Each structure stands twice: as structure tokens, then as C-alpha cells.
Amino acid sequence: MTRPWQIGFGVVLTALAGFVDAVGFIRLGGLYTSLMSGNTTQLAVSLGHGDPLGAVLPALLIGVFLVGAVSGGAISALCPPRWITPAVLGFEAVALTAALAMAVEHAHVGVASLFLALAMGTQNAVLAHVQGFRAGTTFITGALFAFGQKAALALAGRGPRFGWVGDASVWLALLAGAVAGTYAHGHFGIAALAVPACVAGGLCLAASLFTLLHRSAPVSSIKI
């Protein structure tokens, strides 16, 4: 996959993660479906307060996210290199569609949130690193830190003048996706999950067509 495609996919996937996280956060009352650092803190607070029942859902979200990460890694290891992106995106699209179906049927996130976490854990295997900045993953704290570091180097004249743009775009993509998710949930309720399901399916189709149309093109390495 060429660099422009990588960047485009990475930014869209990061926005998708923000969208899913915002809907999950609203429905779960403060838990996350992609940012596991927040869930780890929630898990620790519940355990510290002697509330084992309150620790169940954050623990499950963390565990399922890990299953998604392992699944994405397994798909990446077993698929031909040029088909990794379509295969992982296909798995993610199925998980998001399952989350939508569960949420619409039961009118709450509940079990559906586990499918969302599964999808987000898998997504990290798509484009974990794009030539100098992280894109398409849920590790946004790292992107924000890298943005600050590169901005400081640029100001000091010790790094590329615009080396920070990529990391800034990743953070802004998450922000924009979360705003869009909040807006969509306010207008469509849980049915807003149809948006990320369709986006993931569309990206899977686009990646498949790109792979089929560029059979002889060199395949860029994808680090997980």
C-alpha cells in the first residue's frame, strides 16, 4: 500500500476509533471501547473501593480488546502480506456489525460493547505504523506525546519544520471522530453504530480493490 493510501486509511481509522469510543463512553457511563488505559484505571478504582461487580465490565472490555489484538496479529501472520489490510478490516467490519445488531436488538450497549472492544483491538493490526507516525491505532496518548516532541524539535531547529503534522492529524482525527460520534448518538441513538460498521466495510472493500488492481506493486512493510 502506498504512503498516501496508508495515511488516508490511518486517519479514517483513527476517526472511526474516536466515533466508537464516544458512543461507548456515553452508553457505558464512563467506560471505553478503545482506550484501555482508562478502563484499566476504572478497574483499579473499582477493586480499590472493594466493588468487584463494578470491576467486571472494565475487566471484560480489557480482555476482549486483548483477544482482538491477538486475532489481528494472527490474521496478519497467516494472511499473504498484500491481503493483511483487507482481511483485518473485514474482521473488524464483522465485529462492528455484530455490535450494531446486538445493541439495536437489546436497546443498550451491554454485550455489544464487547464486540466494539474486539473490533478496536483488531484495528491496531491494520496500519500500526506509517513511516514516522502512528495512525489507525488507539494509542492516541503516544501520538499526542510525539506531536509535542516533534513540535519542540521543529521550534528548536533540530528537526523537520513540519514533522509534527502527521501526529497532530492523528490526534485531530480522534477528536473529530469523537465529536461526530457524540452528535450522531444524540440524533440517532444506538443506531449511530451503523456509521463505523459501514465505514469499516467500505475501507475493507477499498483495500481489496486496491490489492486486486495493484498486483505487481511492491508491498510496504506493516509493523504491528
C-alpha positions as CSV (number, residue, x, y, z in Angstrom):
1,M,0.0,0.0,0.0
2,T,1.4,3.4,-1.0
3,R,2.1,6.1,1.6
4,P,-0.9,8.3,0.6
5,W,-3.2,5.3,1.0
6,Q,-1.6,4.4,4.3
7,I,-2.1,7.9,5.6
8,G,-5.7,8.1,4.4
9,F,-6.6,4.8,5.9
10,G,-4.8,5.6,9.1
11,V,-6.6,8.9,9.6
12,V,-10.0,7.5,8.8
13,L,-9.5,4.5,11.1
14,T,-8.4,6.8,14.0
15,A,-11.5,8.9,13.5
16,L,-13.5,5.7,13.5
17,A,-12.0,4.7,16.8
18,G,-13.0,8.1,18.2
19,F,-16.5,7.7,17.0
20,V,-16.9,4.2,18.5
21,D,-15.3,5.3,21.8
22,A,-17.6,8.3,22.1
23,V,-20.7,6.2,21.6
24,G,-19.4,3.5,24.0
25,F,-18.5,6.1,26.6
26,I,-21.9,7.7,26.6
27,R,-23.7,4.4,26.8
28,L,-21.4,2.8,29.4
29,G,-21.3,5.8,31.7
30,G,-17.6,6.4,31.6
31,L,-16.0,3.2,30.2
32,Y,-14.2,3.0,26.9
33,T,-14.3,0.6,24.0
34,S,-10.9,1.5,22.5
35,L,-8.9,3.4,25.2
36,M,-7.8,0.6,27.5
37,S,-5.7,2.8,29.8
38,G,-9.0,4.5,31.0
39,N,-10.6,1.1,31.6
40,T,-7.5,-0.1,33.5
41,T,-7.9,2.9,35.8
42,Q,-11.6,2.2,36.2
43,L,-10.8,-1.5,37.0
44,A,-8.3,-0.4,39.6
45,V,-10.6,2.1,41.2
46,S,-13.4,-0.5,41.5
47,L,-11.1,-3.0,43.1
48,G,-9.7,-0.4,45.4
49,H,-13.2,0.5,46.5
50,G,-14.0,-3.1,47.2
51,D,-16.5,-3.2,44.3
52,P,-15.9,-6.5,42.4
53,L,-19.1,-6.1,40.5
54,G,-18.1,-2.7,39.2
55,A,-14.8,-4.3,38.1
56,V,-16.4,-6.9,35.9
57,L,-17.2,-4.8,32.8
58,P,-13.9,-2.9,32.5
59,A,-12.1,-6.3,33.0
60,L,-14.2,-7.9,30.3
61,L,-13.5,-4.9,27.9
62,I,-9.8,-5.2,28.5
63,G,-9.8,-8.9,28.0
64,V,-11.9,-8.8,24.8
65,F,-9.7,-6.0,23.4
66,L,-6.7,-8.2,24.0
67,V,-8.5,-11.0,22.1
68,G,-9.0,-8.6,19.3
69,A,-5.3,-7.7,19.3
70,V,-4.3,-11.4,19.2
71,S,-6.8,-12.0,16.4
72,G,-5.5,-9.1,14.4
73,G,-1.9,-10.4,14.9
74,A,-2.9,-13.9,13.9
75,I,-4.6,-12.7,10.7
76,S,-1.5,-10.7,9.9
77,A,0.7,-13.7,10.4
78,L,-1.4,-16.1,8.5
79,C,-2.5,-14.0,5.5
80,P,-0.3,-13.2,2.5
81,P,1.2,-9.8,3.2
82,R,-0.7,-8.0,0.5
83,W,-4.0,-9.2,1.9
84,I,-3.4,-8.3,5.5
85,T,-5.2,-4.9,5.4
86,P,-8.4,-6.2,3.7
87,A,-8.6,-9.3,6.0
88,V,-8.2,-7.3,9.2
89,L,-10.6,-4.7,8.1
90,G,-13.1,-7.4,7.1
91,F,-12.9,-9.0,10.6
92,E,-13.3,-5.5,12.1
93,A,-16.4,-4.8,9.9
94,V,-18.0,-8.1,11.0
95,A,-17.4,-7.3,14.7
96,L,-18.9,-3.8,14.4
97,T,-21.9,-5.1,12.5
98,A,-22.4,-7.7,15.3
99,A,-22.2,-4.9,17.9
100,L,-24.8,-2.9,16.0
101,A,-27.1,-5.9,15.7
102,M,-26.8,-6.6,19.4
103,A,-27.3,-3.0,20.5
104,V,-30.3,-2.4,18.3
105,E,-32.0,-5.6,19.4
106,H,-31.4,-5.1,23.2
107,A,-31.5,-1.2,23.1
108,H,-28.3,-0.9,25.2
109,V,-24.6,-1.5,24.6
110,G,-24.1,-4.3,27.2
111,V,-22.7,-7.3,25.3
112,A,-22.5,-5.2,22.2
113,S,-19.7,-3.2,23.9
114,L,-17.6,-6.3,23.9
115,F,-17.9,-6.6,20.1
116,L,-16.8,-2.9,19.9
117,A,-13.8,-3.6,22.0
118,L,-13.0,-6.7,19.9
119,A,-13.1,-4.5,16.7
120,M,-10.9,-1.8,18.2
121,G,-8.3,-4.4,19.4
122,T,-8.2,-5.9,15.9
123,Q,-7.9,-2.5,14.2
124,N,-4.5,-1.9,15.7
125,A,-3.1,-4.6,13.4
126,V,-4.1,-2.7,10.2
127,L,-1.6,0.1,10.0
128,A,0.2,0.3,13.3
129,H,3.0,2.5,11.9
130,V,3.1,4.7,8.8
131,Q,6.6,5.9,8.1
132,G,7.3,8.1,11.2
133,F,3.9,8.4,13.0
134,R,1.3,6.1,14.4
135,A,-2.0,6.1,12.5
136,G,-5.1,3.9,12.6
137,T,-4.4,2.7,16.2
138,T,-6.0,3.5,19.5
139,F,-2.7,4.6,21.1
140,I,-3.5,8.3,20.9
141,T,-1.6,9.3,24.1
142,G,1.6,8.3,22.2
143,A,0.6,10.3,19.2
144,L,0.0,13.4,21.3
145,F,3.3,13.0,23.0
146,A,5.1,12.5,19.7
147,F,3.3,15.6,18.4
148,G,4.7,17.6,21.3
149,Q,8.2,16.2,20.9
150,K,8.4,16.9,17.2
151,A,6.9,20.4,17.6
152,A,9.6,21.1,20.2
153,L,12.4,19.9,17.8
154,A,10.9,21.9,15.0
155,L,10.9,25.1,17.1
156,A,14.4,24.4,18.2
157,G,15.6,23.9,14.6
158,R,16.7,20.4,15.3
159,G,14.0,18.5,13.4
160,P,11.8,18.9,10.3
161,R,9.8,22.0,10.3
162,F,6.5,20.1,9.7
163,G,7.5,16.8,11.2
164,W,4.7,17.1,13.8
165,V,1.9,17.4,11.3
166,G,1.3,13.6,11.0
167,D,0.9,13.1,14.7
168,A,-1.2,16.2,15.1
169,S,-3.5,14.9,12.3
170,V,-3.9,11.6,14.1
171,W,-4.9,13.3,17.4
172,L,-7.3,15.7,15.5
173,A,-8.8,12.7,13.7
174,L,-9.7,11.0,17.0
175,L,-11.1,14.3,18.3
176,A,-13.2,14.8,15.1
177,G,-14.4,11.2,15.2
178,A,-15.5,11.5,18.9
179,V,-17.4,14.7,18.1
180,A,-19.1,13.1,15.2
181,G,-19.9,10.0,17.4
182,T,-21.5,12.2,20.1
183,Y,-23.5,14.2,17.5
184,A,-24.7,11.0,15.8
185,H,-25.7,9.4,19.1
186,G,-27.6,12.4,20.1
187,H,-29.7,12.3,16.9
188,F,-29.9,8.5,16.1
189,G,-29.2,6.8,19.4
190,I,-27.5,3.4,19.4
191,A,-28.3,3.2,15.6
192,A,-25.3,5.5,15.2
193,L,-23.1,2.4,15.3
194,A,-24.2,1.8,11.7
195,V,-21.7,4.6,10.7
196,P,-18.5,2.9,11.8
197,A,-19.8,-0.5,10.6
198,C,-20.3,0.9,7.1
199,V,-17.0,2.8,7.2
200,A,-15.1,-0.3,8.1
201,G,-16.9,-2.3,5.4
202,G,-16.2,0.4,2.9
203,L,-12.5,0.5,3.8
204,C,-12.3,-3.3,3.5
205,L,-13.8,-3.1,0.0
206,A,-11.5,-0.3,-1.0
207,A,-8.4,-2.1,0.3
208,S,-9.5,-5.3,-1.5
209,L,-9.9,-3.4,-4.8
210,F,-6.6,-1.7,-4.3
211,T,-4.9,-5.0,-3.8
212,L,-6.5,-6.6,-6.8
213,L,-5.7,-3.6,-9.1
214,H,-2.1,-3.4,-8.0
215,R,-0.9,-6.9,-8.2
216,S,2.6,-6.0,-9.3
217,A,3.0,-3.1,-6.9
218,P,5.6,-3.5,-4.1
219,V,4.0,-4.1,-0.7
220,S,5.0,-1.8,2.1
221,S,6.0,-3.4,5.3
222,I,3.4,-3.3,8.1
223,K,4.7,-3.3,11.7
224,I,2.4,-4.5,14.4
